[in-house]
Amino acid sequence: MPVSYAIEFQVVPGKREEFLERLCEVLDAMKVETTYCEAVLHQDPTSENHFMLYETWDNHDDVVNVQLNRPYRHAWHDALPRILANERKIGVWEPIRADPKRSPKTR
């Protein structure tokens, strides 16, 4: 069953560029994973150091047991204590409805 994660980050002032660089490396690498669906990175319009990442994957067990242990994630995980002001807030969600916008041609 698909699962989505809403992950909130508060970045230490002065570490924003490193945060974005390291996170974008992970996002680029995970796009080729077979169980990956999508990811959207959001920034709080009132705080340049407050972010929310929304990820959707096909399988929660695969995320926990395989994806989180991928070698391309090691540098990211190692840097988090230094670049985040506090622990990530991670919410796990199961979709029950999706309403994508369709172009007039596909209706």
N, C-alpha and C positions, 0 to 999 in steps of 0.2 A: 504494500500500500504506500502511495506517495506520502512524504512528510516534508513539512516546511519548518525552517528555523528562523526566528527573529532574534538577531544578536545585536545587542546595544553596546557601544564602545564609548568611553570617555577618555580621550587622548591627552597625555601630558602636554601642556603648552610647550611649543618648540619641537615637538616630536611628530607633528602632523604629516610632514613630507615623508618621513621614514615609515610611519604607519601606512600611508597610502601606497608607497612603493612596495613594501613587503606584502600588503594585502593584495594588491593588483597582481603580483607574481603568483600568489596562490590561486586567485580567481582565474588567471590565464591558464594555469596548469590544470586545474580541475575541470575545465570545459571539455576535455577529451575523455573523461571518465564515463563509462557506459551507463551508470546509474544517475548521473547528473541531469537535472532538468533546466534550472535557471538560477541566476543570482542577480539581485538588484541592490546596489549600495546607495544609501540615502545619507544626506547631511542635514543636520538640524539648521534651518535658516537663521536661527538666532545664536548659534554657537558653532564656530568653525572647527571645533575639536570634539564635537558630539556626532556620532555616526550610528546608523542602523543598517545592518546587512540582513537581507531576506534571501534565503537559499531554499530551493526545493530539490529534493532527491527522490528517487524511486523507492528506496528502502532504508529504513532507520537502522536496522542491524548492520547493513553494509557500511553506512556512515560511521557508526560507532566502532565496528571491528576492523574495517579496512581503510576507509577514506581518511579518518583522523590520523592514521599511522603512515600515510604516504610520505616518502622522503622529502618531497617538495614542501611539506608543511613544517619540517623541523626548525628551520631558521625563523619562521613566523612564530611558532609557539615559544621558542627560546627568547624572542624579543619582547613578547607581551608584558612581562613584569616590568620592563624598563620603559615601555612606551605608553602603557595605560595608567591612568590615574587611579583606577579601581578595577575590581573584577568585572569581566564581561557579564552582562545579563543575557541569559539564553532561554528563549521560549521555544517549546516544541509544539507544533500544530499539525493536525491532520485535516486536509481539505475535505469539505463536504459539498462544495459547489464552486464552479468556475464560470465566469461570464466574460470571455474575451471579446473584444470588439472585432467584428468581421467587416471586411471591405464589401461594398455593394456587389462586387463581382462574385463573391463566394456565398452569397445568400441564397 
